[in-house]
Amino acid sequence: MSHISKPLFLKLLYIFFFCNSVSLSWSSSLSLHFPLTSLRLTPTTNSSSFKTSLLSRRNPSPSSSPYTFRSNFKYSMALILSLPIGTPSQSQELVLDTGSQLSWIQCHPKKIKKPLPPPTTSFDPSLSSSFSDLPCSHPLCKPRIPDFTLPTSCDSNRLCHYSYFYADGTFAEGNLVKEKFTFSNSQTTPPLILGCAKESTDEKGILGMNLGRLSFISQAKISKFSYCIPTRSNRPGLASTGSFYLGDNPNSRGFKYVSLLTFPQSQRMPNLDPLAYTVPLLGIRIGQKRLNIPGSVFRPDAGGSGQTMVDSGSEFTHLVDVAYDKVKEEIVRLVGSRLKKGYVYGSTADMCFDGNHPMVIGRLIGDLVFEFGRGVEILVEKQRLLVNVGGGIHCVGIGRSSMLGAASNIIGNVHQQNLWVEFDVANRRVGFSKAECSRLSP
């Protein structure tokens, strides 16, 4: 989402957003979330692309989503959708984030001078007849004991105020509001609870798509959604175009599914995010070698550490220390003499290389494979193994979770390129299918 001194995949979100909710399934754990101010990477076609070798559960139930909607999105480091919000609708740029809950839009006052200019797509509440603020009397604005959150507060107008603070010092704050999404003349959501950011250091809003009750999919009763992330453009400053569906996807007949791991609300573990899309990662292969990583490090332990989540809002994949160390050990064995010594990208990724010949390094390392349950494999082909991070440096698209302050494995969007990824919420599963995503959009 835009411009800070840390790369995009450093997106640890210390969301200090507080909501009290009657039996809300709100995670008390740290939520990983795309930092809204980041240094842009040099776009490249050398980012990872994938094949899948999948076994399917063949009894999908039909979609019961009340909306059928298709849109394109722009992709460089994030998946940026333009969605129509309000009555009449105003187009808003939102980052599609399966790792966060509350959606929020930019509502910067245009008549007040600020250190930073308001975003060009800032929403103007005065132009929408369906806009309303949440008063302080609303249940979401009542205090509770904070965890990694701060309580909401009443502002001078007796409206419910919220704040997000990020680990890198960026922020977004404003009021909780209700507003409609208008997909067509016949498809309009009821008013949904959103954040309306009036102060931020960010350019885009967030479309929160996790399993929480305040997420967009939960409030709008979306039973499934899917996206296809293209490979990155090799032209600096030019984003690639991907595809996004709400509801049924006409390509889904070829999807292969893996069941989500689910956790009862009563199962409270300090390092677990029960609202994430948690998948059963079983192992990792490099070339023909299956790495000696205990399967237990990919699943939550007694404290919740080790879950593996699919997160469109993270750029790089991140692994817990045991898994990361084994991957690095194999990379060092294969090409250790070529590693850029002393270099760590974004404080988490130190498997990086100098030079303009990443395919040579890729051939020496071989394919990278993530093995999931039910035969699912995501294959990162050797010719696309390394990610261009600028300055003539290419890195394996994997960082160390502990350097984020996280205890989870995170499958980032660089490892979801050239795949349809479907989140079938109704059937508690994630589907994959190989695709040439850049060819799906005009």
N, C-alpha and C positions, 0 to 999 in steps of 0.2 A: 503494500500500500503505500508508500512513498518514502521519503528521503531522510534517512538518518545514518549515523556512522556505522550501524551494524547491519549485516546482511539480513535478507528477508527471513531466512529460516530460523533466525534467533527470535522466535516469536513467543517466548514465554509470557503469558498474560497473567500478571498478578491482578486479576479483576477484583477490585475492592468494591464491586457493585453489591449492595445489600438489598435483598428482597425478603420480606416475611411472607410466607404463603401457607395457607392451610393445606397441609399434606402435599406441598409442592415437592417434586422429585428433583431437588436442587443439590448439585454436588458441592460438598464442602472442600473438595480437593482443589489443588491448583488447576486452573483451566488453561490449556495451551491455546493460544490465539494469535493470529497473524498480527505482528506489530504494524501499526498504521503509518509509521514513518521509518523508512528503510532505504538503504543505498541500493539503487537499481543495479542488477547484474547486467553484464553485456549479454544480450540475447544470442542464442546459439542453437544450431541444429545438432550440437553434440550433447544435448541433454538426453537423459535416459529414455529409451522407448522399450516397449514391452510386448512379449508374446504370452499367451496363456495356454496351459494344458490343463483342462478342467474336467471334473466329473460333476454331474448335475443331480440335484433333486428335482424330479420331473413333475411335481404336482403343484404348480403355483396357483394361488387363488387370484381371481380377477381383481383389478384395482377398484377401490371404492372411493378414490379421491374425488372431491367435488369439482376439481378444476383439471382441465387439460390444456397445457400451455407449453409452447416451445419458444426458446429464445437462444440467440447466440451470446457468447461472452468473450471478452478479451483476456488473453493469457500471456503474461511475461513471467511474473513471479507469483501472482495471485489470479484467481478466477473472478473477473469483475463483470457483474451483470448490470444492465440498466433496466430497472423495473418501474412500472407506472404506479404511483402512489398518490392518493388523495382524490378529491372530487371538485373540479375536473382534475385529471391525473397530471402529475409532474414527474418527469423521468428522474430517477435517482440511481446513482452508481453505488453498488453494494458489493462487498467481497463475499463470495459464497464460502461459508465456513462451517464444515461439518463438525468442528471441534468446539463450537460455542453455542450459547443458548439465546440470550436476549438479542434481538435485532435492533439496530439503531440507525438513524438517518441524520444527515447534516441539517441543522436548522439555524445556522449562524445569522444573527441580525445583520442585514445588509447596510443599514444606515449608521452603524457605529464603527468608528475606526478602531482597528485592532492591530497588534504587531504582525499578524499574518492575515492575508486577505481571505475572505470566505471562499469555500469551494465553489466552483462554477456551477455545480448542480445542487447548491443548497436549497432545501425545501422551504417554501414560504407558507406557513400555516394560515396566514390571513386570506390566502386564495382558495382554501379548501373548505367546503361546507360540511365535510364529514370529520374534520379534525376536532379533537377534544383533549384537554389536559386531565391527568389524574390528580384529584385533590389529595390533600394530606390524610383525609379520612379513609382513603382506599386501603384495603388489607395489605397490599404490597408495600405500603409506606409505614407500616407499624414496626417498631424496633424489635429485634431479637438479639440473642447473644451472637456477636460476630465471630466467624472463623477466620478465613482469609478474605473477609469482606468488611466493609464499613457500612453502618446503617444509612439508609436513605434519610433525608431530612426534609423539613418544610422550608420552602423559600419565603421571601417576604410577601408573596402573593398567595400563600397557603397552598402551594402546588408541590407535588412530590418531586424532589430533586434527587438525581443519582450521579455517581462519579465512577469512572473507570481510571485506574492508574496502572501503567505498564512498567515492567521491570527496567526498561531503558529510559524511563523518565517521561515518556509521552503520556498524554491523557485525553480523555473525552468526558465531558459532563454536560448535563442539561436536565430536562424534565422528562418524566415518564408520561406518555401520551397514548391516545388511541387513534388509529387511522386505518383506512382501507387500502387494499391493493386492488387495482382495476386491471384485469387481464384482457377483458373485452367488454363490449356492451352488455353481454349476458353473463359474464363471469367476474364478479366482484366479491371479495371477501367481506365478512363482517368487520367492524373495527377491531384491530388487533393491538395489543399492548406493545409499544416500541419505546426506545429511547430517542429523544429529540435533542441532539447535541448542539448546544449553543456556544460552547468553548471547546476547542480541540486543537491538536497539532497534526491532525490527520486530513487526508483528502477524500477518503471514501468512507461510507458507512459499512455496516456489517449485516449480512443475512444469516442469522443464527439458525443452524439446521441440525443440531444434535437432538437427543431424545428427551430433553427437558420439557416440562409443561409450558414454559414460556417461549419455546423456540417457534420459529415460523411454521414448521411442519405440524407441530402439535396444535397450535392455536388455529391454523387453517384446516386442520384435519386432513393433511396430505398423507396418503398411505404409501406412496412411493415416489421417488424422484431419481434422476440419473443425469450424468454428464459425461462428456467425451473430451478429454484434455489433449490438445494437439501438441506436437513438438514445437519447440520455440523457434521463432523467426531468427534467421542469421543476420538480419539487418538491424543495427542498433536503433533503438527507439521505436521499433515497429512490433506491435503485439500480434500474436497469432490468434486465430478465431476458433473457438470451440462451440459445442452444442449442449444445451440444457433442456431437460424435460421435467415438467410436473405431471404426475399421473403416469399412465401407460406409455411405454416407449415402443414404437413399431418395430424396433430392432431386437426386442427382448427375447424373441423365440430362440435366439442363439446364445443367450446368456447362461452361464454356469454359476451355481450358487454355493456359498459356504454360510453355515449358520452362525449368527452372532452369539457370543457368550452373554448371558444375562445374569443379573444380580438382583436379588430381592432388596426392596427398600430397607428392610430391617438389617441387611448386611452392610454395616458401616465400617469401612476400612479407611484409615487416614490417607493412603496414597492411591486410592481407587477413584476413578471418575465413572460412576455408574451410568452417566448420561452419554458416554462416548459410544461409537460403533466399534465394539471390541471383537476382534476376529482371532481365530486359533492359529497363529503362526507356529509352525512346528520346527522349522530349521532353515538354514541358509547354505547354499552351495556356491562355490566359486570354481569355474571350469567344471571339471568332472568330480571335484572333491566336495563331499559333504562335511562341513566344518563340525568339529567336536564341541558343539554347544548343547548343554543340557536343555531339553525341551521345557523344563520348569521355568527358565528365565524369560520365556515368552508369555507366561500366564500369571495372573495375579497370585502372589503369595498371601500369607495370613494377614499382612498389612496392606495388601492391594498393590504392592510394587510388581512390575513386570507385565501389566496388561499391554496388549498390542492393539492400537486403534488406527482406523483409517481417517485421515484428517486432511481435508482439502485446503485448509487454511495454513498448514505448515508447508514450507517449500521442500526442504531436505527431509529424508528419513532420518530418524534418530533411534539409537539402540542403547539399551542399558549396558553398563560397563563390561559384564562378562561376555556378552555377544559382540560388542564393539571391539574388545581386545582380541577376540578370535579372528574377526574379519581383518583387523589390522595386521595381526601376526601373519596371516596368509598373504596379504598384499606385500608386506615386507619381504617375505620369503621369495615372492615372485619378482618384485621390482623394487626392492628396498633401496638399492643404490641410486634410483632415479627420484626418490621422494625429495620434496623441497624441505630441507632440514630447518627446524625452528619456526615453520610457518603453520599457523592455525587460522583457518577461515572462520570468522564469526565466533571465535572462542570455543567452537565445538568440533570442528572438522579438521583433522591434521593429516589426512591422506590426500595430499595435493602435489602437483607436478608443474614445473616450469616448461615452457616450450609450446610450439604451435603444431605439435603432432600427437594429439591425444589418441588417435586411432592406433598408433604404434603401441602406446602403453596399454590400450584396451586389448589388443591382440595378445600381449604378453600375459595379461591377467586372465582373460577369458570371460565368459558370460557370468553374470551374477543372478542367482535365483532365490526368490523367497518362496518357501514351501508352506502352504496352508492346509487346513483340513479338507477332507473330501477330494483329495487329489488336485487341489488348486495350486498352480505355480505361476508366479509372475516372473517372467524372464527379462532381465535387463541385458540386451545384446551388447557384446563386447565393443562394437563400433560406436555405441552410444553410452558407454559406461561412465565417462567423465563429463562433468558439468563445467562450462566456462564461467569462471567467476570474475573475469576481467584481468587486465594487466598481464595477459599472456599466461595466466595460471588456470589450471583445470584440476578439479577435485572429484574424488569419488563422492557421490551425492549422499553421504551418510555422516551424521554427527553423533557426538556422545551425549546421551540424554542427561547425564548427571551434571554436565556443564550448563544445562538449562535450568538446573534445580528440579528436574523432573525425574520420576521413577518409572516411566513408561516407555514402551517401544511405540514409535509413531511412524506410520507409513505416509510420507509426504507426497505432495503433488508431482514431484519429479519422477516418482515411481508409480504414477498413475497415468502417464502419458500414453497416447495411442491405445487406450482401453476405454470401452464403455464401462462405467462403474455405476451400478444401480443399488440404491438403498431401499430395499423392500421392507418398509417399517412394519406393515401389517403381518408379514410372515417372518419377521425377525431374521433377516438374512441380507447378505450383500452379494450381488451378481457381477460377473466380469465377462467381457467379450473383447477380443482383439479387434481393432478398428483403425482405419486411417482417418483420424479425427479431423485433420485439416481439410479433407476432401468432402466433409459432410456439410460444410458451411459455404455460402457464396463468398 
